[in-house]
């Protein structure tokens, strides 16, 4: 005999969620706001912040002027702008829209 539908429904964790013993591993994941951001987001931040400090330009390199500023200043400003644009993307794409339920 198949289980009682009322008892089965009462054990459910809500619409769209699987029971704790669901065989598919991705169904048991915590909500996105509980897991944090994906690792690639942190990797992009690391690259953008590394680019924002021009440590990779040799000390003996000739000083070039771009738009009236030293080239390293514009590189730093563009990388900082990249951080700002990427932060806006991450907030728009990954930030939770609703508050997480109280524990």
C-alpha positions in Angstrom: 0.0 0.0 0.0 1.2 3.5 -0.8 1.7 5.9 2.2 -1.0 8.1 3.4 -1.0 11.3 1.3 -1.8 13.5 4.4 1.1 12.1 6.4 3.4 12.4 3.3 2.3 16.0 2.7 3.0 16.9 6.4 6.6 15.6 6.1 7.2 17.7 3.0 9.4 20.8 3.5 7.2 23.0 1.3 6.5 23.5 -2.3 9.4 23.1 -4.7 11.7 21.3 -2.1 12.5 17.7 -1.9 12.4 15.6 1.2 15.7 15.3 3.1 16.3 11.8 1.8 15.9 12.7 -1.9 18.4 10.7 -4.0 19.4 13.7 -6.2 22.3 15.5 -4.4 21.4 19.0 -5.7 18.0 18.8 -4.2 19.4 18.9 -0.7 21.4 22.1 -1.2 20.9 25.1 1.0 19.3 28.2 -0.6 21.6 30.5 -2.5 21.6 33.1 0.3 22.8 30.5 2.8 25.6 29.2 0.6 27.2 32.6 -0.3 28.5 33.5 -3.7 29.9 31.1 -6.3 33.7 30.7 -6.2 34.2 32.2 -9.7 32.8 35.5 -8.3 35.6 35.6 -5.8 38.2 34.7 -8.5 37.0 37.6 -10.6 37.3 39.9 -7.6 40.8 38.7 -6.9 41.8 39.3 -10.6 40.2 42.8 -10.7 41.9 43.9 -7.4 45.2 42.5 -8.6 44.8 44.6 -11.8 43.9 47.7 -9.8 47.3 47.9 -8.2 49.8 48.0 -11.1 52.6 46.0 -9.4 53.2 44.2 -12.7 54.5 47.3 -14.4 58.3 47.3 -14.2 59.8 50.1 -12.1 62.2 51.1 -14.9 59.4 51.3 -17.6 59.1 54.7 -19.2 56.3 56.9 -17.9 53.6 57.1 -20.6 50.9 59.8 -20.4 47.4 58.8 -21.4 44.7 61.5 -21.3 46.9 63.7 -19.3 47.6 61.0 -16.6 50.3 58.5 -16.1 49.4 55.2 -17.7 49.4 53.3 -14.3 46.7 55.7 -13.0 44.4 55.0 -15.9 45.0 51.2 -15.5 44.1 51.5 -11.8 41.0 53.6 -12.5 39.8 51.2 -15.2 40.2 48.2 -12.9 38.4 50.0 -10.1 35.6 50.8 -12.5 35.6 47.1 -13.4 35.2 46.2 -9.7 32.3 48.6 -9.4 30.5 47.3 -12.5 31.1 43.7 -11.5 29.8 44.4 -8.0 26.6 45.8 -9.5 26.3 42.7 -11.7 26.8 40.3 -8.7 24.3 42.2 -6.5 21.7 42.2 -9.3 22.3 38.5 -10.2 23.1 36.8 -6.9 21.8 38.9 -4.0 18.7 37.4 -2.4 15.5 39.3 -3.0 13.9 38.3 0.3 15.1 38.0 3.8 16.1 34.4 4.8 13.7 32.7 7.2 14.5 33.0 10.8 16.3 30.0 12.3 
